[in-house]
Amino acid sequence: MASVKNSDQHRRTPRTGGRIPPGFTLVLPTLLPVGLLVLALVLPGFMFEGDQTASRIGLGPAAWPNMMLRGMAAFCVLWIARDIWALGAASRMPTLSIPDEDDHYHFGKAIVGLLMIVAYGWMLPILGFAVSTSLFIMIWCVFGGLRNPLVVLPVALIGTIALLWLFMGLALMPLPRGQGVFDDFSIWVLRATGIY
């Protein structure tokens, strides 16, 4: 009887053959939001010089990364609180779990997506942020299965303008404008949207 109880208290891991206490496997998924929370609290001290202040025109370059990290910290606190609540009852499970795959994973699509990201970074200095981002969003939508041009074009234009305002208008980050005709077009877009 003692050997049966002993085997019930510990579960073998399939890869290592080692033993993990059953309670620890329930707490293990919560380590992810705890780690992310620590990173969100520690990283701002390493990103910028201590004398960075907000500009009178915009929020400054430190504003949006700090806002993202604060948002991540807030959601991690909610995630941890939800997991603690879930662990308080036997019928509830932690937030993080292995998803059920409905379809086969397409490695070809993943590779094409990675190549698109590399091409986007390569084209930024040539075409500029506005043109490259619009093209990237349009191709990504079409590649993802969205084919209606009445949806794809507005999504690409609104997304690009929103990103221009976020990075160049509020954060005052200099983004590539492109070369030649693309530089002139980028200046026109920035003036038309009120950023310049």
Sequence and secondary structure as in RCSB ss.txt:
>XXXX:A:sequence
MASVKNSDQHRRTPRTGGRIPPGFTLVLPTLLPVGLLVLALVLPGFMFEGDQTASRIGLGPAAWPNMMLRGMAAF
CVLWIARDIWALGAASRMPTLSIPDEDDHYHFGKAIVGLLMIVAYGWMLPILGFAVSTSLFIMIWCVFGGLRNPL
VVLPVALIGTIALLWLFMGLALMPLPRGQGVFDDFSIWVLRATGIY
>XXXX:A:secstr
 HHHHHHHH EE TTT  EE HHHHHHGGGHHHHHHHHHHHHTHHHHS TT    SSS  TTHHHHHHHHHHHHH
HHHHHHHHHHHHTSTT   S       S   HHHHHHHHHHHHHHHHHHHHHHHHHHHHHHHHHHHHHTT   HH
HHHHHHHHHHHHHHIIIIIIS       STHHHHHHHHHHHHTT  
